[in-house]
């Protein structure tokens, strides 16, 4: 009986760990998508900043 309970607890713990792994994988995937989107926004803002600086220099030269 004790061994059976021990096996049951071990199996339940393993199931909990597997569920946690699945949850963390999903969270990681979501975070990677958010990171990619933020990197794209950063790159777009960098390009816009360069354009605005060039426009500013053009206007100053007039």
C-alpha positions as a printed NumPy array, in Angstrom:
array([[  0.   ,   0.   ,   0.   ],
       [  2.747,   2.452,   0.928],
       [  4.631,   1.738,  -2.283],
       [  1.445,   2.243,  -4.302],
       [  0.81 ,   5.617,  -2.654],
       [  4.419,   6.59 ,  -3.277],
       [  4.112,   5.669,  -6.971],
       [  0.864,   7.631,  -7.192],
       [  2.463,  10.719,  -5.61 ],
       [  5.453,  10.4  ,  -7.925],
       [  3.183,  10.119, -10.975],
       [  1.121,  13.104,  -9.833],
       [  4.275,  15.157,  -9.292],
       [  5.555,  14.185, -12.745],
       [  2.217,  15.242, -14.277],
       [  2.426,  18.593, -12.469],
       [  5.951,  19.126, -13.793],
       [  4.893,  18.234, -17.343],
       [  1.988,  20.677, -17.104],
       [  4.358,  23.359, -15.848],
       [  6.727,  22.691, -18.763],
       [  3.857,  23.064, -21.241],
       [  2.761,  26.311, -19.592],
       [  6.297,  27.716, -19.613],
       [  6.803,  26.745, -23.262],
       [  3.612,  28.591, -24.199],
       [  4.655,  31.627, -22.16 ],
       [  8.114,  31.573, -23.746],
       [  6.583,  31.452, -27.219],
       [  4.369,  34.423, -26.395],
       [  7.31 ,  36.387, -25.011],
       [  9.391,  35.651, -28.107],
       [  6.593,  36.993, -30.328],
       [  6.339,  40.135, -28.189],
       [ 10.105,  40.586, -28.318],
       [ 10.106,  40.29 , -32.103],
       [  7.324,  42.88 , -32.361],
       [  9.142,  45.269, -30.026],
       [ 12.395,  44.831, -31.938],
       [ 10.549,  45.709, -35.149],
       [  9.064,  48.825, -33.54 ],
       [ 12.515,  49.818, -32.287],
       [ 14.012,  49.371, -35.747],
       [ 11.185,  51.385, -37.321],
       [ 11.666,  54.17 , -34.771],
       [ 15.411,  54.205, -35.455],
       [ 14.786,  54.66 , -39.178],
       [ 12.206,  57.388, -38.51 ],
       [ 14.671,  59.123, -36.196],
       [ 17.363,  59.119, -38.885],
       [ 14.929,  60.57 , -41.422],
       [ 13.829,  63.289, -39.019],
       [ 17.426,  64.201, -38.193],
       [ 18.244,  64.438, -41.896],
       [ 15.168,  66.618, -42.473],
       [ 16.204,  68.826, -39.568],
       [ 19.683,  69.288, -41.015],
       [ 18.196,  70.108, -44.415],
       [ 15.953,  72.744, -42.871],
       [ 18.825,  74.241, -40.895],
       [ 20.905,  74.537, -44.051],
       [ 18.258,  76.686, -45.772]])
